[in-house]
Amino acid sequence: MLTLLPHGAPNQSVEPAFAAPARGHAPLTGCLRWRRVLKSAMSLPADVRIFVCCILFASAGFVALLSAGAHAQAGKVARIGILRDGQPPQSYSEAFQRGLRELGYVDGRNVAVEFRSGSLDQLPQLAAELLRLKVDIIVASPGSAALAAKRTTTDVPIVFASVNYPVEIGLVSSLAHPGGNVTGTSFNAAELAGKRLELLKEVAPTLRRVAVLSHPPYHTNAMQLEEAEVAARTLGVQLEPILIRDTDDFEAAFKAVRGTDGLLVPDMPFFNTHRARVAELAARNRLPAIYGLRSIVDAGGLMSYGPDVPELHRRSATYVAKILKGAKPGDLPVEQPTKFELVINLKTAKALNLTIPPSVLGRADQVIE
């Protein structure tokens, strides 16, 4: 019972519940506290004493169990395997690592990240290598890497980042219910082909013939070209596919684009890996060009329209965190972006002696000057 002192009454010292030990006395350890509690309990009636003791011992056991579980969880270091097709910009990896840190996972502390990247034909071998390392999750990008991982394992969870056509290429059953051991972030590049050609025609109103780069070994090459053809017919533009199978074909491509009025570059890891040469292809032939990836604009390209790919990689860390906490990949819906960004390089425009219309500049999300 709390006793209230009347106003003006002399101050009386009240011993606090957990007072500091007096000088010369042993500190009240956890063991001594339990002894005092048990001693007090023994003075209670028998039936009450039994009830209290049951609660005390059950609580002690539960606390010990939680403590042991916490120590076990704290001691576990999750191993994350990263599988990449080609050499993407550093910003992709940095965005993924940032996403992990925001969720409490730090490489070298409570997670260990194993990074593997290579060409299209090396991906199956690299995926198998990650499995031999006993990774807990594989994060794969783009679709070619995710497919290689899926063909290698049906047990280890796979999170893909920034993948085109995940349903069409057989990665997941549906966006809402992926099923199996795979999920992640995606976008539909085909739906963007028309918008990119529209932007290119606004920048170059006399556009009639457009060269479009093609990389046949890539699994979505045909789909992206088909959608670009549909958009071109609608806009009254003629597309001229330029085949580039490997790096030896670049010089021939430089000559093949001569006589065209512009350049369209689809979303493919091969072109992203060789982004500097792709940007040079347009610059050397003084062609206005539009790309699906802003990384090529950062490398000197004119403009790009597409999703924020680093952000899709950052978002993929959310899937990793959920799976590490027990979620099943097949139960996590595939996420798609709702916003796309237009990036324009005015330095490149000036070098091409090209004036970007104010109506296009006003829509740009970022302008490089």
Buried (B, 14 or more C-beta within 10 A) or exposed (E): EEEEEEEEEEEEEEEEEEEEEEEEEEEBEEEEEEEEEBEEBEEEEEEEBEEBBEEBEEEEEEEEEEEEEEEEEEEEEBBBBBBBBBBBBEBBBEBBBBBBBEBEBEBEEBBBBBBBBBBBEBBBEBBBBBBEEEBBBBBBBBBBBBBBBBEBBEEBBBBBBBBBBBBEBBBBBEBEEBEBBBBBBBBBBBEBBBBBBBBBBBBBEEBEBBBBBBBEBBBBBEBBBEBBBEBBEEEEBEBBBBEBEEEEBBEEBBEBBEEBBBBBBBBBBBBBBBBEBBBBBBBEBEBBBBBBBBBBBBBBBBBBBBBBBBBBBBBBBBBBBBBBEEBBBBEBEBBEBEEBBBBBBBEBBEEBEBEBEEEBBEEBEEBBE
